[in-house]
Amino acid sequence: MESIIFGPVPSRRLGRSLGINHIPPKACTYSCVYCQLGNTITMPVKRENFYQAEDIAQAVKEKVKQVKAKGEMIDYLTFVPDGEPTLDADLGKEIELLKPLGIKIAIITNASLIWRKDVRQDLLKADWISLKVDAVSNGTWYKINRPQKSLKLESILAGMLNFVSIFKGELTTETMLIQGINDNSSQLEEIADFLAQLKPSKAYLAIPTRPPAEKEVRAAGEQAVNMAYQIFTKNLSNVEYLIGYEGNAFALTGKVEDDLLSITAVHPMRREAVAEFLKQSDTDWRVVEKLIKDGSLVELEYQGRKFYARKLPLYRENP
């Protein structure tokens, strides 16, 4: 049971996160083409008990005690398994058992079962929720997420809207951008319009950074990711990249190059903003030219404006 509790690990979204891997690999309602865990082994949609809720809660409590004894901090207890967390019929009970620890609880879900009332009731007990929204049209949804055949996209989207109307915690979304599938302007406009209805506190744009389930899958390029950012920010107040850079992407070190790369790893900067940043840092454009030359920074264009973004990471080999 101890093996399903891991961390705490540094998370850009959640600070110091203690992970709970409460779904056996790989039981999921989707078999996403980009999944770094490979193709889905079993695709149930019926919720079941994989472990005893009391055993999970006890394992978490023991781990929290060990971590605190070392003087380390835990910001969130995060349900982030090798499968879809809402397949666990005891998810709500587990959250209730963990509440007395006084640590916020997060759930990262593909939202495929959010059309179910019991799933929404369980998710309401969490403090922070991430919903996957890779597509809002059937053709793209089938192509990228490859859902279990009984699932209906229109019910899932309606379930999300139902949920956010009553959820009191922090809601975020994550959209994985895949080259040639959901990285064109029309797809992105559709997704952005739907997200505007959800009103997430933050909408994350992601790309796969490890070898995907399907070898032919490629991450969207810098131009497409920048376009997605610009389209999303027309409808949403807080959009960020989630593209796999380790460390604290928000840290300001006082080192111009490091700080510029740190900022542009989170979102692209317009040329004027970069110029002002350099002016305040008492340096000049040669810094940008150097970063472009060494491949750390890229210059992009969108609607006649120039933007600068950190070079997207290549796929990493699995250890």
N, C-alpha and C positions, 0 to 999 in steps of 0.2 A: 504493500500500500504506500510505503514511503516513496517509491519510485514515481508515483504520479504527481508528487509535489516537487516543484523545481524552482530554483532561484533563491533569493530575489535577483532578478536580472534588470539591467538598465533599459528603460523603455522611453522613447521620445514622447509618446503619448501619455504614459502613466507614471513616469518617474521610476521608483524602485518597485517592481512588480513581482509578487510571488505567484507563480503559475500553478494552475490546477488542471492536470491532464486526465479528465474523468471519463473520456470516451476511448474505448480500445481502438487501435489503429486497424484499418481506416474505415470506420463506419460513418458515412456522410450521405446527405441527401443530394449532394452535387458531386460531379467528377470533373472539376474545372480543368481546362486544358493547360493552365499555368501552374497547377498545384505542385509545390516543391516536394510533397510527400509521395508523389506518384499517383497513379490511377486509383480510384476508390475500389475497395475490396468488396464491400457490401453496402447496399443503398436502401436502408429501411426508411420509412416515414412514420412508422408506429413508434411511439416513445416507449422506452423500457428502462428497467433498473439494471445498470451495468455493475455498480458496486453498492454496498450499503452506505446510505447517507451518513450514518453515525461514524463509520470507519473513515470516510473522507474527512469529515469535520475533525475527528481526533488526530488524523495525520497532519492536517493543516495547523491545528493548535500546537502540536509538538514542534513542528517546524518553526512556527512563529516564536515560540519560547526559546528555541536554539538561536535563532537570528537575533532576537533582542538581547540574549545573554552575551552576544558578541558585540553589542553596541551598534548594530546595524539598523537601518530604517526600512520599513515597508510602507509604501504609499497605497498600494492596492493589492487585493487578492483577486486574481484574474482567472476566470474560466476560459482557457484557451487550449483546448484539447486537439488531438490528432484526428479530428472528426467534427461533427456539428454538435455544439454543446446543448442545444435545446432538445436533442434526442433523449437526453437523460430525464426520465420521468420524475426523478427526485431532485431536480435542479432547485426548485423553490424551497424545498425542505432543507437542502444543503445551505442555501443562502441564509435561511432563518437560524440554522445552527451556528453559522459563522458570525452573525451580527454582533453577538456579545463581545467579540474580540475588539470591536471599535475601529476596525479598518475598513475603508471603502471597498466595495465589491464591483468588479468590472466583468463584462461578458462580451466577447468578440464572436458574433454570430453571422452566418450567411443570410439570416432572416427568412429562410425557406419555409419555416413552420409558423411564422408569425401570424398567419391567417387563423391559427387555432387560438381559441380564447384561453385555454389553460396555459399555453406558451406565453401569451401576453401577460397573464397574471403572474407568472414566474419572473418574467423579465422586469416587471414593475418593481420588484423587490431590490433590484440592483441600483447602484449609484451612477454607473457609467456604462453606456451601451454603444457598441459599434455595429452598424448594419452594413452589409455588403450590397452595393448597388452598381453592378457592372453593366447592366443593360435594362432598358424599359420597353423594348420591343421583343416579341417572341422569337423571331429569327435569330437575332443576336444573342439572346439569352440561351437558346438551345446550343448555339455554336460555341459560346465561351464557358458557360457554367455546366452544360450537359446534365440537366436535372433529372431526378427520378421521374419516371414517365407519368406518374399520377399527379404531379404538382402542376399548378396553374399560376402563371405569372400575374394575371390580373388579380387573383386572390391574395397573392403575396404583397403586391403593391398596395392594395386596399388595406391589408392587415398592418402594414407599416404606418399608413396614414391614421388608422384607428389607434394604433399604439402611441404615436407621438402626441395625439390629442389629449392623452391622459398621463403620460410619463412625466414625472417631476424631476428626474435626475438629468444628467448630462448626456445628450445624444450626439454621436458623431457618425459619419458615414465613410466608407472606403470604396473607391472605384479603381479597379485594376485595368490599366490601359494596355491593350494587346494590338500590335501592328496588324493592320488590315482587317480587324474585326470591329473594334469599338472606338477607334481613334480618329474617325473622320468628323467633320464639323456637324453634320446632320445628327449623327448619333450623340455627340457630345451636347448639342443643344437640347435634345430630348431628355437626356439624363439630368442636365442642369435645371430644366423646367420642373422635373419631378422633385429634385432635391430642394428647390425653392419652396415647394409645398411642405416638405418635411421640416424645413428650417433647422438643420443641425447646428449645434454650437460650433462645429468645425467639420469641413468636408475635406477628406484626404484623397489625393491622387497618388496612385502607386504604380509601380512596374515590377515584374518578376526580376529578382536578383539572384536566384539560384536556378539550376537546370529544371525546366518545367516537365510536367507529366508527358506532354507531347513534344517531341524533339523539334518539330517544324515551327513551334510557337516562338515569336520574337516580341520583345518589349517594344512599345511605341518609342519612337525616336525623340530627340530633344525638341524638334519643331512641333511635333504633335502634342507633346506634353505641355509645352508653352502655350499652344493654342487652347488646350483643355483648360489650363489655368485661367487664361483670359476670358474664355466663355463662361466658366464657372463663376468668376468674380463679378460678372455682370448681374448675376442672380443671387449670389451668396456673399455673406459678409466676412466669412473667415475660411479661406482655402489654403491648404498647405500640401507640399510634396511629402510623400512618405516613400523614399526611394532607397532605403537601405544603408544610409551612412551611420556608422556607429558614433558613439560619443554624444556630447551635448551640442546639438545643432544650433542652439540659441546662445551659446556662450560667447561673450565678447572678451577677447584676450588682450586687446590693445595692440596686437600684431595685425597690420592692415590686411595682408594676404589671407591669413587664417580667418579673420573676421568676415572678409568678403566672401570667402568660400562657405563659411558657416551660414551666412544669411541666404546665399543663393542656392544652398542645398535644400532650403525650406520653401522658397518661392523665387521666381525670376525678378530681377530688378531692371527698371527702365534706365536708359542711358543717363537721363538727367539725375536720377536718384543715385546712380553710381558716382557720377561726377561730384555731386554734393557730398557724398560719403567720403570721397578722396580728399575733397577740400577741407572737410572737418578734421580729417586725419592728417592734414598737412603733408599730403603727398600728391603725385600726379598720375596721368593716364598710363604711364609706363608700367605700373603695377598690373593693370588690366592686360596690356599687351603681353607681358611676361606670362601671366596665367593662361592666356589663350595659346601662346606658343608652346607651353609645356603640357598642354592638353587638360588642364584642370578646369578651365572655364570655357564656355562656348558663347558666341554671339548669335542671337536669333532675331528674326523679324516677324512682326505680326501687325497687320493693318497699318503698315507704313512706319511703325515705330521699332526701334531697336531695343532688345532686351538681353540681359546677361544671366546665365544660369550655370550652376556647377555641372560639369560633365557627368552624364548618367553612368552608373556603374555597369560593368560587364557582368555576365553571369559568373557566379562563383562556383567552383567545383565543390561538391559535397565531400566532407571529410571521410 
